[in-house]
Amino acid sequence: MPIETDFHYRQEHAPPPPGAAIRAAVEPPDFLGLLRGFVGGRPGDKNQRTWKDTGFNMIWRPNHNQSGNKDFFLELNFTDEILSFNEISGGTGVANRGLLQNDIFLGAVAYVQQINDSFDSSGQHFEPGVWANVPGTTDPGEQASVTRMGSIPHGTTINLQGRAFTVPAPKFEVATITPFRAGSVDDGNTNLVHFDEETLSIPSTSRTPLSRVASLTQQQLANPNLFLSQALANQTILSTTVLAVSSVTTTTSVPDAGGGTDNIAFLVGKTDGPNANAAIASAIFWIEKVRDRNGREFDQLQYTQRVLLNFNGLSWPHITVGTLVSQTFPTTYVVVAGDTLSAIASRFYGTGREPFWRLIYDANRGLIGENPNLIQPGQNLTIPAP
């Protein structure tokens, strides 16, 4: 779903030193820094970009006599994802006025993330939010950082802080799915509590039916980050920007003030403990320029995200990974049997409602004819920019 806004910040700066205003008029500052890869384009323009493709999601969720005979359920999803970005920094950046130091100006990119189950197209995740590029500060004394601020409809908000940097190629650590005792060191080895549901060869009614994830291997389930490395098997990495963020302020690369997660009362609970408290969240995004085996070069976005849900005395990993490709418009699409303009619009834009299906119709009226409901298999449609 494209972000339907043309909002951009325009906020006053302190009077610049002599000559600086002239330079800024010629070369507007890039407030986004390494977040520029999300949207591309030039600083000061109304840049937007949509990324789309597939991924995998796993979550241990609490079960109150709803699914299976245990007090948890292991949900597994192959996913279809659309992640849209819109630069909102404008020409001035986002002003944060200082009391203890001079004002700072953030770069900001609004985003909307949509994830559907590939098996039945059921909606699994919706998240609006903002990524921000934060300059270094003197009070508090912090290096330049990036932050991801998101709102999740289940009742959780996140403010994940961290660093942006470049590397020759991505490196994917093992992402363990095994729960562990709440409050233990989160190192993948301490106080682990294994369950049969982690092993695909053991039947269970407390896990997603394997018919819905038929191609899932045991190795992929044990380490969902394997999906990311497998996606690169036939690619050459040309450049990589890394955005590593977390709610844990004791992490070396994370500012030691601010940030965190917050949850509604139902999730946090009271004396009897939480239903499912999203206590800790971290994510790594890799913005890549790649070349495939046919010599085609394109932009690619990979990410891994890990949330710890605390309930019933354990910390339960919830891991989502994705490998997405930048959508370039205009593009083309060949109609297949059963297609509708609404379904095609949903495929490319994340929504099939007005005015998005009509954008496609208007661009192809001469081919389709006067009735937008009568598209024919084999027709080669132009898909315009949203």
Secondary structure, DSSP 8 states (H G I E B T S, - for coil): -----------------TTHHHHHHHS---TTGGGHHHH-S-TTS--EEEEEEEEEEEEEEE-SSSSSSSSEEEEEEEEEEEEEEEE--TTT-EEE--SSS--EEEEEEEEEEEEEETTT--EEEEEEEEEEEE--EETTEE--EEEEEEEETTTEEEEEEEEEEEESS----------EETTS--SSSTTB---GGG-TTS--SSB--GGGGTT--HHHHH-TTHHHHHHTTTEEEEEEEEEEEES-TTSTTS-SSS-EEEE-HHHH-BTTB-SSEEEEEEEEEEEEEEEETTS-EEEEEEEEEEEEEEETTEEEEEEEEEEEEE--SSEEEE--TT--HHHHHHHHHS--STTHHHHHHHHTHHHH-S-TT---TT-EEEE---
